[in-house]
Amino acid sequence: MGGKTVTRADLAEAVFRKVGLSRTESASLVEMVIDEVCNAIVRGESVKLSSFATFQIRDKNERIGRNPKTGEEVPISPRRVMTFKASNVLKKRVLDAHVKRKNSGKL
């Protein structure tokens, strides 16, 4: 699983190439979109990006966990976690790319 990691700079460069904004404007646009998504999630709102994914906040209750090294039971405090649910469109694209790579012998 040694694929390339896509960074904010990569996203800004893609916007620069495809949309035609300046590099500075492209970077600013990417930052604004990421900030808006983050702020909505922090507020507890669901963020649904059609054909991509849904990000949601879930409240988890306190529970008892176990230290795998010692076997000792320890309480896990209640917390909020973010979940990512890929859309069926994204899942299909990932599967299709996997099958294509497998059939071409590049897996």
SULKA-V86128 format. One record per residue. N is the residue number from 1. RES is the residue in one small letter. SS is DSSP state (H for helix, E for strand, L for the rest). OMEGA is omega in whole degrees, 0 to 359 (* if undefined). BURIAL is b if it has 16 or more other C-alpha atoms within 10 Angstrom, else e. Layout:
N;RES;SS;OMEGA;BURIAL  N;RES;SS;OMEGA;BURIAL
//
This chain:
1;m;L;183;e  2;g;L;181;e  3;g;L;178;e  4;k;L;175;e  5;t;L;178;e  6;v;L;183;e  7;t;L;175;e  8;r;H;179;e  9;a;H;177;e  10;d;H;178;e  11;l;H;179;b  12;a;H;178;b  13;e;H;178;b  14;a;H;177;e  15;v;H;179;b  16;f;H;183;b  17;r;H;188;e  18;k;H;184;e  19;v;H;178;e  20;g;L;174;e  21;l;L;175;e  22;s;L;179;e  23;r;H;180;b  24;t;H;179;e  25;e;H;179;e  26;s;H;179;b  27;a;H;179;b  28;s;H;179;e  29;l;H;178;b  30;v;H;179;b  31;e;H;180;b  32;m;H;180;e  33;v;H;180;e  34;i;H;178;e  35;d;H;180;e  36;e;H;177;e  37;v;H;179;b  38;c;H;181;e  39;n;H;179;e  40;a;H;180;e  41;i;H;179;b  42;v;H;178;e  43;r;L;179;e  44;g;L;180;e  45;e;L;172;e  46;s;L;176;b  47;v;E;180;b  48;k;E;176;b  49;l;E;186;e  50;s;L;181;e  51;s;L;177;e  52;f;L;185;e  53;a;E;174;b  54;t;E;176;e  55;f;E;179;b  56;q;E;174;b  57;i;E;177;b  58;r;E;174;e  59;d;E;178;e  60;k;E;180;e  61;n;L;175;e  62;e;L;178;e  63;r;E;179;e  64;i;E;176;e  65;g;E;181;e  66;r;E;175;e  67;n;L;185;e  68;p;L;181;e  69;k;L;186;e  70;t;L;184;e  71;g;L;181;e  72;e;L;177;e  73;e;E;179;e  74;v;E;178;e  75;p;E;174;e  76;i;E;187;e  77;s;L;177;e  78;p;L;182;e  79;r;E;175;e  80;r;E;179;e  81;v;E;177;e  82;m;E;176;e  83;t;E;179;e  84;f;E;178;e  85;k;E;181;e  86;a;E;177;b  87;s;L;177;e  88;n;H;178;e  89;v;H;179;e  90;l;H;179;e  91;k;H;180;e  92;k;H;179;e  93;r;H;179;e  94;v;H;180;e  95;l;H;179;e  96;d;H;179;e  97;a;H;178;e  98;h;H;180;e  99;v;H;180;e  100;k;H;179;e  101;r;H;180;e  102;k;H;182;e  103;n;H;180;e  104;s;L;178;e  105;g;L;182;e  106;k;L;182;e  107;l;L;*;e
//
